[in-house]
Amino acid sequence: MKQLTHTTHSISPSPICNFCKCPTENELEEIMAKAKAKGLPYYLVEDAGRTQIAAGSRTVLGLGPAPVSEFEGLSDHLKLM
């Protein structure tokens, strides 16, 4: 898994953040594998288990930054929240 670090360059003039709902953890893993294969930055969040969600549950997958075209066929099928 790639570790994200601070970057000094920007893809767009302002950050864009979209939240989508992924129906299953398996699909989340598939999207992560596709992002990795494309060389896109990503970060998978695993819950600490301090609330009602079990520790180690994969709850969020961060993708990018990257040009919008890089997400075609990757996450564009997911519905925005």
Secondary structure, 3 states (H helix, E strand, C coil): CCCCCCCCCCCCCCCCCCCEECCCHHHHHHHHHHHHHHCCCEEEEECCCCCCCCCCCEEEEEECCCCHHHHCCCCCCCEEC
